Structures are given as structure tokens and as C-alpha cells.
Amino acid sequence: MMKTKDVVFGLFALLLVGALAYVWLSPSGLKQAPAVTMRDLNGTELSTAALSGKPLLVTFWATSCTGCVKEIPHLIELYQEFAPQGLQMIAVAMDYDPPNHVMAMRDSRNIPYPIALDIDGATAKAFGEVRLTPTSFLIAPDGRIVKQKIGELDMADIRNQIRALLGA
């Protein structure tokens, strides 16, 4: 026969596991994007808070990441298609990526969207300790993270989500 103490402990453990599972597996749409400020390659200050009110795509990348480099032409297309309608986009170069490599990639690929250097890793940390690239976050105009993706984006899916956020 189980003791009352064992039953209470078992229920507590079950509730704790359930709460942790909910937090871990909760839809990304429940999370608010962090308020971070960074500088792009031109020295311009970029702030997620200042960009609120419009959809924002933040993508963490590195020049040494083949998936990231492969994704660049598709991100350029997204930017060119949706920036006139209000989409904001920031590519965040990882802290281990040498700035001269990032600038050379921007210039050789004619990347039109802002690229921020995360020299101290603070932006990656604010977005949940991002370490794998590419990692992308689509942020709704109200600041909610509506999509988080590790690995290359499904361009048809992200395009549809951006359209929906823009009301197009």
C-alpha cells in the first residue's frame, strides 16, 4: 500500500515534468523576441524594439557555414520581394566569424539587407544561446516569435508566413 507521502511526491514530480515539458515544447508564438541592440557593418545601430510594428526576420549565420551561404540568394529574393511592403531583415554574423570575412561575403554576394556583427555573442545569447547556423527567427509586428528554425529555411513556408504577417 502506498503512503500518502509517496502519492504526493509522485503527483508533484508529474506536475513538474509536465510544466517543464510545456515550457520546453510550447509553440514559439508564445515567446516575445528579445529587445537587443546591435551594430551593422556600416556602424548603424539596429534595435529589435525600434523595428517593432513590422515583421522582422533575424537570421544567425557564418561565412564558414555552407547552408548559410547556400541560403543567401533566397534571403536576398525574400528581402527584395517583401522589404517594400515592410519586412525588416537582419543577418547576424556569429561572434567567431572574422569581420573582414563577413564584409567580403557581403560585398561579393551584394547582400542588400543589414548584417550585424555579434562580436561579444550578446545577440546570440539573448535569442536563446544560438550556436548552430543557420538559425532564423521570424518575428511578428507585435514582437512574438512566430517561427524559429535551425537549419535552412523552407522558402515557400517562410514566404507564406511573411505574406500573412504583412496582410498580403
C-alpha beads as a LAMMPS data file, in Angstrom:
LAMMPS data file: protein, C-alpha beads

168 atoms
167 bonds

1 atom types
1 bond types

-500.0 500.0 xlo xhi
-500.0 500.0 ylo yhi
-500.0 500.0 zlo zhi

Masses

1 110.0

Atoms # bond

1 1 1 0.000 0.000 0.000
2 1 1 1.311 3.426 -0.998
3 1 1 1.863 6.015 1.629
4 1 1 0.252 9.429 1.256
5 1 1 3.720 10.983 1.181
6 1 1 4.678 8.834 -1.849
7 1 1 1.476 9.765 -3.688
8 1 1 2.006 13.486 -3.047
9 1 1 5.636 13.244 -4.150
10 1 1 4.612 11.343 -7.292
11 1 1 1.973 13.933 -8.176
12 1 1 4.435 16.767 -7.566
13 1 1 7.034 15.092 -9.801
14 1 1 4.426 14.544 -12.516
15 1 1 3.327 18.193 -12.359
16 1 1 6.931 19.369 -12.501
17 1 1 7.711 17.212 -15.517
18 1 1 4.510 18.412 -17.214
19 1 1 5.343 22.069 -16.562
20 1 1 8.887 21.635 -17.870
21 1 1 7.620 19.812 -20.960
22 1 1 5.125 22.615 -21.619
23 1 1 7.808 25.277 -21.367
24 1 1 10.243 23.264 -23.497
25 1 1 7.736 22.298 -26.177
26 1 1 5.480 25.357 -26.159
27 1 1 4.794 26.946 -29.525
28 1 1 7.293 29.641 -30.409
29 1 1 4.402 32.040 -30.963
30 1 1 4.098 32.411 -27.190
31 1 1 7.613 33.845 -26.813
32 1 1 8.469 37.506 -27.159
33 1 1 11.558 38.396 -29.138
34 1 1 14.346 39.799 -27.004
35 1 1 14.972 43.532 -27.096
36 1 1 18.535 43.730 -28.384
37 1 1 20.624 46.436 -29.954
38 1 1 23.456 45.670 -32.352
39 1 1 25.543 47.476 -34.967
40 1 1 25.605 46.649 -38.648
41 1 1 28.716 46.629 -40.832
42 1 1 28.265 50.353 -41.517
43 1 1 28.131 51.183 -37.797
44 1 1 24.383 51.844 -37.836
45 1 1 22.575 50.861 -34.650
46 1 1 19.853 48.252 -35.129
47 1 1 17.330 47.533 -32.399
48 1 1 14.639 44.879 -32.390
49 1 1 12.489 47.235 -30.288
50 1 1 12.840 50.040 -32.850
51 1 1 11.789 47.638 -35.619
52 1 1 8.589 46.546 -33.880
53 1 1 5.378 47.155 -35.761
54 1 1 6.694 45.348 -38.832
55 1 1 7.608 41.730 -39.479
56 1 1 11.291 41.046 -38.794
57 1 1 13.409 38.118 -39.969
58 1 1 16.570 37.642 -37.917
59 1 1 18.978 35.029 -39.217
60 1 1 22.168 33.936 -37.485
61 1 1 24.844 32.817 -39.925
62 1 1 28.555 32.402 -40.562
63 1 1 30.693 32.710 -43.671
64 1 1 32.068 29.213 -42.965
65 1 1 28.578 27.656 -42.905
66 1 1 27.729 26.075 -46.277
67 1 1 23.979 26.046 -45.549
68 1 1 24.123 29.753 -44.676
69 1 1 25.952 30.644 -47.880
70 1 1 23.531 28.498 -49.903
71 1 1 20.600 30.367 -48.315
72 1 1 21.880 33.890 -49.135
73 1 1 20.394 34.168 -52.666
74 1 1 16.989 33.064 -51.322
75 1 1 17.160 35.579 -48.471
76 1 1 18.071 38.308 -50.962
77 1 1 14.973 37.375 -53.007
78 1 1 12.775 37.495 -49.875
79 1 1 14.202 40.865 -48.929
80 1 1 13.746 42.328 -52.402
81 1 1 10.186 40.983 -52.630
82 1 1 8.927 41.959 -49.170
83 1 1 11.038 44.895 -47.916
84 1 1 8.971 47.378 -49.982
85 1 1 5.889 46.057 -48.121
86 1 1 7.504 46.438 -44.689
87 1 1 9.572 43.320 -43.979
88 1 1 12.691 44.062 -41.955
89 1 1 15.608 41.664 -42.097
90 1 1 18.848 41.412 -40.128
91 1 1 21.571 38.842 -40.678
92 1 1 23.632 38.382 -37.520
93 1 1 27.196 37.183 -38.063
94 1 1 28.315 34.855 -35.299
95 1 1 30.952 36.009 -32.816
96 1 1 33.579 33.597 -34.193
97 1 1 33.243 34.918 -37.754
98 1 1 36.065 37.375 -38.610
99 1 1 34.553 40.770 -39.551
100 1 1 36.710 41.003 -42.688
101 1 1 35.234 37.675 -43.896
102 1 1 31.717 38.967 -43.240
103 1 1 32.390 42.201 -45.156
104 1 1 33.944 40.287 -48.059
105 1 1 30.890 37.979 -48.230
106 1 1 28.510 40.949 -48.151
107 1 1 30.408 42.642 -50.974
108 1 1 30.891 39.542 -53.154
109 1 1 27.238 38.471 -52.807
110 1 1 25.778 42.022 -52.977
111 1 1 23.756 41.414 -49.812
112 1 1 21.252 44.300 -49.570
113 1 1 19.916 43.700 -46.051
114 1 1 21.737 44.795 -42.879
115 1 1 24.362 42.485 -41.418
116 1 1 25.168 42.869 -37.732
117 1 1 28.381 41.720 -36.094
118 1 1 27.735 39.886 -32.833
119 1 1 31.307 40.351 -31.634
120 1 1 30.605 39.586 -27.983
121 1 1 27.902 36.973 -28.629
122 1 1 25.280 39.012 -26.725
123 1 1 22.680 38.851 -29.506
124 1 1 23.025 35.076 -29.901
125 1 1 22.745 34.731 -26.124
126 1 1 19.615 36.929 -25.998
127 1 1 17.951 34.734 -28.640
128 1 1 18.466 31.609 -26.526
129 1 1 22.171 30.793 -26.804
130 1 1 22.184 30.376 -30.599
131 1 1 25.202 28.254 -31.570
132 1 1 24.077 26.430 -34.711
133 1 1 23.886 28.143 -38.089
134 1 1 21.782 28.980 -39.863
135 1 1 19.219 29.715 -37.174
136 1 1 16.362 32.036 -38.082
137 1 1 13.603 33.790 -36.177
138 1 1 10.517 35.303 -37.799
139 1 1 9.091 37.953 -35.512
140 1 1 5.530 39.266 -35.859
141 1 1 4.828 43.020 -35.760
142 1 1 3.705 42.631 -32.117
143 1 1 7.095 41.165 -31.138
144 1 1 6.118 37.483 -30.887
145 1 1 8.484 34.903 -32.354
146 1 1 6.178 33.072 -34.766
147 1 1 8.834 30.826 -36.313
148 1 1 12.171 29.572 -35.097
149 1 1 14.183 27.332 -37.398
150 1 1 17.571 25.714 -37.018
151 1 1 18.875 24.867 -40.484
152 1 1 17.935 26.195 -43.870
153 1 1 14.516 27.807 -44.172
154 1 1 11.750 26.280 -46.242
155 1 1 11.394 29.286 -48.553
156 1 1 7.813 28.546 -49.634
157 1 1 6.747 28.244 -45.990
158 1 1 8.549 31.392 -44.814
159 1 1 7.223 33.335 -47.812
160 1 1 3.645 32.354 -46.868
161 1 1 4.222 33.314 -43.238
162 1 1 5.667 36.694 -44.226
163 1 1 2.710 37.324 -46.550
164 1 1 0.317 36.561 -43.705
165 1 1 2.161 38.910 -41.335
166 1 1 2.080 41.668 -43.942
167 1 1 -1.607 41.045 -44.595
168 1 1 -0.829 40.432 -48.266

Bonds

1 1 1 2
2 1 2 3
3 1 3 4
4 1 4 5
5 1 5 6
6 1 6 7
7 1 7 8
8 1 8 9
9 1 9 10
10 1 10 11
11 1 11 12
12 1 12 13
13 1 13 14
14 1 14 15
15 1 15 16
16 1 16 17
17 1 17 18
18 1 18 19
19 1 19 20
20 1 20 21
21 1 21 22
22 1 22 23
23 1 23 24
24 1 24 25
25 1 25 26
26 1 26 27
27 1 27 28
28 1 28 29
29 1 29 30
30 1 30 31
31 1 31 32
32 1 32 33
33 1 33 34
34 1 34 35
35 1 35 36
36 1 36 37
37 1 37 38
38 1 38 39
39 1 39 40
40 1 40 41
41 1 41 42
42 1 42 43
43 1 43 44
44 1 44 45
45 1 45 46
46 1 46 47
47 1 47 48
48 1 48 49
49 1 49 50
50 1 50 51
51 1 51 52
52 1 52 53
53 1 53 54
54 1 54 55
55 1 55 56
56 1 56 57
57 1 57 58
58 1 58 59
59 1 59 60
60 1 60 61
61 1 61 62
62 1 62 63
63 1 63 64
64 1 64 65
65 1 65 66
66 1 66 67
67 1 67 68
68 1 68 69
69 1 69 70
70 1 70 71
71 1 71 72
72 1 72 73
73 1 73 74
74 1 74 75
75 1 75 76
76 1 76 77
77 1 77 78
78 1 78 79
79 1 79 80
80 1 80 81
81 1 81 82
82 1 82 83
83 1 83 84
84 1 84 85
85 1 85 86
86 1 86 87
87 1 87 88
88 1 88 89
89 1 89 90
90 1 90 91
91 1 91 92
92 1 92 93
93 1 93 94
94 1 94 95
95 1 95 96
96 1 96 97
97 1 97 98
98 1 98 99
99 1 99 100
100 1 100 101
101 1 101 102
102 1 102 103
103 1 103 104
104 1 104 105
105 1 105 106
106 1 106 107
107 1 107 108
108 1 108 109
109 1 109 110
110 1 110 111
111 1 111 112
112 1 112 113
113 1 113 114
114 1 114 115
115 1 115 116
116 1 116 117
117 1 117 118
118 1 118 119
119 1 119 120
120 1 120 121
121 1 121 122
122 1 122 123
123 1 123 124
124 1 124 125
125 1 125 126
126 1 126 127
127 1 127 128
128 1 128 129
129 1 129 130
130 1 130 131
131 1 131 132
132 1 132 133
133 1 133 134
134 1 134 135
135 1 135 136
136 1 136 137
137 1 137 138
138 1 138 139
139 1 139 140
140 1 140 141
141 1 141 142
142 1 142 143
143 1 143 144
144 1 144 145
145 1 145 146
146 1 146 147
147 1 147 148
148 1 148 149
149 1 149 150
150 1 150 151
151 1 151 152
152 1 152 153
153 1 153 154
154 1 154 155
155 1 155 156
156 1 156 157
157 1 157 158
158 1 158 159
159 1 159 160
160 1 160 161
161 1 161 162
162 1 162 163
163 1 163 164
164 1 164 165
165 1 165 166
166 1 166 167
167 1 167 168
